[in-house]
């Protein structure tokens, strides 16, 4: 089974992987210059067939995402279950923060969160398989190739997943504007960050099952009252990744 990704960075990152998933590359007939040359060189190095395509063909393959004249057919990512993901983690030592998404429905937000997760060394991103944006062509484009680096785990129930994570040594921190703890609470070797939906935030049951709730301190209140989901995720990922060496568990 195959999928399509599009955009310069998503295709370039997929081609750079040691074991690339790319099976074909499509470049616009109009695309010339250094960008096209770089994609052609990478495809040649990996032995991936390259085709010049009409703009209409690229539009169809990119499913509405901005393709920048570049698309690629890739082998579908194998589905990764929670049990399989957890069994592959080291038993001891620090892990990059784990991200749980509770109802992120905007593909742009999901793509931006995946990009931040890859940048800050997250060990994975967990999302529900219903009522949530999914890893699509558009998400891959927005994430700039992050899907090649960050495991995405789909689950049936976020609240139940949180309990499983606790059993595996994770402290689960929910992002909430009214949370009693600040960013300094994001300490320890295994932190799971729960990011709520764009409009209503964390669901009631998800919120209740968090070990603690953390807020992002605001600066001057002349702007928006809160950050959107993807911006909040980036701040929390930065704070959690900076505190990885701190052994203390939050109280």
Buried (B, 14 or more C-beta within 10 A) or exposed (E): EEBBBBBBBBBBBBBBEEEBBBEBBBBBEEBEEEBBEEBBEBBEEBEBEBEEBEEEBBBEBBBEBEBBBBBBBBEEEEEBEBEEBBEEBEEEEBBBBBBBBBBBBBBBBBBBBBBBBBBBBBBBBBBBEEEBBEBBBBBBBBBBBBBBBBBBBBBEBBBEBBEBBBEBBBBBBBBBEEBEBEBEBBBBBBBBBBBBBBEEBBBEEBBEBBBBBBBBEEEEEEEEEBBEBBBBBBBBBBBBBEBBEBEEEBE
